[in-house]
Amino acid sequence: MKVGINGWRLQGRRTGVRRYLDNVLRYWTPEVCAGRFERLTLYRAQPSEVGDVSLPAAITERLLESRLPMLAWENLLLGPRAREDVLFQPSYSIPLIRHARTVVVSHDAVHELYPALFPKMVRYFYAPLYRWSARHATLVISDSQAGRQDVARTMGVPLSKIRVVQLAPEALFRQTPPEEVRLRILQKFLGREGPFFLFVGKLSGRRSISLLLEGFALFKRATRLPHRLVVIGLNIHDLDIERMLEELDIRAEVVYPGFISDAELNVFYHAAAGLISPSIYETACLPVMEAQAAGTVVICPDTDGMHEITGGHALLFPRPESPELARAIERLVLDGDLRCSLIEAGLEYSQQFSWERCSRETLDVLADAGQM
């Protein structure tokens, strides 16, 4: 059986789908693929760069060089040229014209459930395309059981064709950084010692950045505790963060370093008093999984997705409202026994997830698609 892989997302910053695809491909070794896959071809729009993840020998790269956006590239170049038995599409869409069976990863159904969070282009073009892709793919991969249910219900996809393959934290985040590294990186970004809470992720509507900042401001006003907030991630929607901070009078209490390396991020995970993930909707969240693997308590809304991601071993607040978030932050700071129990339970729960397992189970889905 021959498999083609859409590698367009391997371009650019190592966030989101790129991080996912890097880790899935890492374990597709000749030993794992032997007896099931004759050839795996990774199609790329741009040549690999220094610092890219080294591909195992089982994967051959083929360059369809172009500066086209992803959807144009996969429809004009990838779909017509890929002649493998199965085409793996790691990010929501499949080519309109294709010669192979397809496996598409529908990471969540946020576009269907919360359309108001997205611009018109997403609501009237991307969401229908993602819906069509999930319906017409041979098989669909979801990152969680909660996501599987949402994709089936909102996109009209039979549950029988949606397979759950859970994500994982990278091994790096399970490793405590050396003390000299910790001190150097914290000094570089924070300038002074002191406790802090952490947010990691793209600054988008679904991740409730206003709720994050308002809840933290209420916590500061109520307690006068010295904690700061570190916000790490790309501001993809150009939110006016500076204005929000000035209006809430917390400019001096919030640090925004933007995008940082994984080694630097690992220091922040291990040093933080807690990770705050106030997203209105998550059925899979790498920062939450990474934080638990680092022994950091997660504060997040009480939703089906977050229960599944954390095993319930997080400080779950009942409603996505700033007073609820502020009370949760304060409770974590003041209740040492709660903090210790959540750290221990979260660490244990996180042990069940690995990228090697995710990678192997993804290959199982591709093999199944090839037999359909």
N, C-alpha and C positions, 0 to 999 in steps of 0.2 A: 504494500500500500504506500502511496506517495502523498505527502502532506505539504501544502503551501501555507506560509505564515505571513500575514500582513504585518510588516515591521515598520510602517510609517511612524508609529508613535515612539520609536526609539530615538527620534530627533528631539533636541531641546532639553530642557531641565528635567532632572530625574524626579518627577512627581507623578502621583496618580497612576494612570495606565502605563506609563513608561516603567515605573517601579515594579508594577505587576508583571509586565511582559519580560523585563530583565530577569526576574526571579523564576518565572515559569520556564523560560528557555534554558536557564543555567543547569538544570538537572536532566535535560534530554540527551543523555550520554549514549554512546553506541551500545553499552551494556543494557541500558534500560529499554532502548528501542529495538534491540535484536529480536528477530523472529516475527515482529509485527509491522515494522515500517521499513520499506525499502529505501526511501529517501525523504528527507525533510529540507525544504527550501525556504529560506527567509528572504522575502522580497523587501528591498529598501528603496526609498526615494533619494536618499543621500548616502554617500560613503560613510562607513563607520569612522568614529573619531577616537583620538587618544582619550583613554579613560572609560570607554565603553566596556560593558561586561564581556569577558572572553566567552565566545560561544563554544560549546562542546563540539567534538569532531563529527558528530552525527548530523550537524546542521551545515548546509551549504548556503552561502549568500549569493543572491542574484540582484544586481542593481538595475532598477528601472528609473534612471536618474531624471529628476524633474523638480521644479520649484512650485508645482501646483499644490493647492491646499489638499488636505487628506481626502475628502470626498471626491474631488475631481480626479485625483491620482488613482484612487482605488477603482473608480468607474471607467476611466479612460485608458488606464494602463494595466492595473493589476487584474481586474476581472476578465478582460479579453485575453490576456497573455498567460495567466496561470492555468496549467492543464493537469494539475494534480488531481487525485481522487477526492481529497478533502481540503477545503480552504479554511484556515483558522483566522477569525476576525475578533481581535481582543477588545474592541471598543464599540459596541452598540449597533453598528451598521454592517450591511453586506453589499457587494456590488449589485447593481440592477441586472447586469448581464454577466453571467459567470458560467464556467464549464464544469465546476466541481460541486459536490455536496458542501454545505457550509455549516460551521459551528461558530455561533456568535456569542460573545459575552455581554449580557445585559446586566450591568453591575447593580442597577437599581431602577426604580420607576418614579423617581422624584419629578421628572418632567410631566408625568401624567397626574400625579397626586397634588402637586403644588405649582401649577403653571404660572401663577401670578408672580412667582419668584424669578421668572426668566423673561428676557426680552422677546419681542415679537418673532424674531428670527428663529428662536428656539421653539416657541409655541406653535408656529405655523409651518415650519419646515423640518427642523430636526426631530421634534417629537413624533410627527407622522412617519418620518423615515425610520426612526428607531422601532416604532410599532410595526411597520411593514416588514422590517428586517427580522424581528423576532418571530413574526408569523410565518415567514417564508424560509427561514433557516431550517436546515435538517434537524439540528439540535441547538438548544440554548443552554448556556451555562449561567448560573446565578451564584453569587458569592455567599448566600445564606438562605436558610429556610424562609425567613421573613421576606427576603427579596424575591424568592421563587413565588411565593403566594401573591405578592404585589404585581409582579410581571404577568402572571396568569390572569389575575383579576382585571387589571387596567389595560392590558394590551391584547387581551383575547387569545392568549397562547395556551394550548392544552398543558395541564400539569405534567402529562406523560412525556412531553418532549423537553422539559426543563430539568437539568441536572444541577445539583448543588455541589460546588467545589469551593471549600472555604479558603480564604486568604491566610496569611501568616505574618508575624513580625520577623524582620531579618535577624540573623544570629548576632549581628553587631550589637543590637540593643539589649541583649542579655548580658553583655560584658560591661562590668564597672570600669570606667576610664581611670587611668592612673591619676593620683592626686595632683601631680604637677601639671598634667594636661587639663584637668578640671579647673584649677586655679587660673591658668593662663587664658583659657577660653572665656570663663566667666568675667575675668577682668577686662578682656577685650570688648565684650558686648555690654556688660552691666556697669563696669567702672568701680563698683563697690560691692562689698559683701552684703548679704541680707536675704531673707526668704522671698520666694516668688512663686506665683502660679504661672501656668504655661498654657498657651493655645497653639496648636499646630494644624495647618491646613490652608487651602485657598480661601481668600477672603471673598466669599460669594454669599448670595442671598440665603441659600439653604442653611448656611452655617451660623446665621443669627449673630452677626458681629455686633449689632446694636444691643442685643440682649446681653452679650458677653460684657461689653463695656459698661452698660447701665447696671448690671448685677454687681460687677466689681466695684463700681463707684459707690453703690449702696453699702456694700461690705466695708469699704474704707471709712465712710461717714459714720457707720454704726459702731465700728470697733476701734478706729484709729490705730490699728495694728500696722507694722512696718512693711507688710508684704507688697511687692510690686507685681505687675502683670507683664509677661513677655509674650508677644504675638509674633509667631513665626509662620511665614507663608507669603505667597504671591498675591498681590492686590489685583486680581484679574478683572474686576469690575470697576476699578478706579474709584473705590469708596473714599469719601472725604474723611479719612481717619483723623487728621489734624483738627478739623472742625468739631468732630464728635468729642475728642479729648478736651478741647477748650471749653465746650459747652458743659461737659460733666465735671470740669475742674480736676482732672486727673492726669494732665499732661506730664507732670513730673513723676507719676507713678507707673507709667506704661512705657515699655521699651519695644520698639518695632525694628528688628534687624533685617526683616525681609526674608529672602531665601538664603539658607546656609547649608553647609555640607553635612553629610550623615554623621561624620565623626564629631562635628560640633553639636549637632542635634542630640547625639547620644549623651553628651555632657549635660545638656539641659534636661533631658528626660530623667537622668539619675539625680540631678540636683533639685528638681522642682518639688514644691510642697504638694503639688497635684496638677493634673492635666484637666483643663475645663474644655468640654466639647458640647457646646450648647445647641448643636444643630437641630433644626426642626424635624429633620428626617435623615436617618442613617440606617442602612441595613448591612453595611460593611464599612469599616473605618480603620485604615491602617494606623493612623496616629494613636487611636485608642488601644489597639492591639500591641503596638510598640511600647506604649507607656506601661501597660500591665506587665509586659515582659521585662521591663526595666525596674519593676518594683515601685511604680508610681501610681498613686490612687487616681482614679478617673471620676470626675464629676460630670454627670450628663442627665438629660431628660429620661423619664421613665417610659420607654417605648419598647415595642416587641423587638425591634432591631437591636437596640442597645442591650437589652437583656440577653439576647443571643450572643452578641459580640463579647460581652464581659462576663457572661455566665451569671449575671446579677450581682457580681462582686465589685460593685461600684457604688458611689454615693449618688443615688438616683433621686432627682427632684421631680415632684408630680406634674408640674405644669411649666411650659416654657415662658415663664414670667420672671422679670428681674428680681422682685423680692424673694421668690423661691430660690433662685440661684444664689443670691446674697446669703440667705440663711444656710444653704448647703455649704458654701465656702466657709462661713463662720463655724459651722458645726465640725467640719473637718479639722480646722485649726485648733479648736478647743477640746476635742474628744480624742485623746491620744490612743485610747484602747480601740476605738473604732478605726482609726487610721491604721494601726498595726494589723488588725484582723483583715482589713480590706487588702492591704499589701500582701499578706501571706496567701489569702484565698485567690487573689488576682494572679500572683506568680504561679501558683499551682495550676490554675485553669489555663493559663497561657501555654503550658507545656504541651498541650495536645495539638497545637498548630505548628506546622512546619511547611516551608516552601517545597521541600522535597516531596512531601505528601501531596501538596497542591499540584505540583508538576506531574506526578505520576497519575493522579486522578484525572487531570486534564487530558493526558494521552489516552486514558481509558475512554473518555467521551469521544475523542477523535476517531479511535478505533471502532467504536460503536457506530458512529456516523458513516464510516466507510463501508459498513456492512448493510446499510439501510437502502 
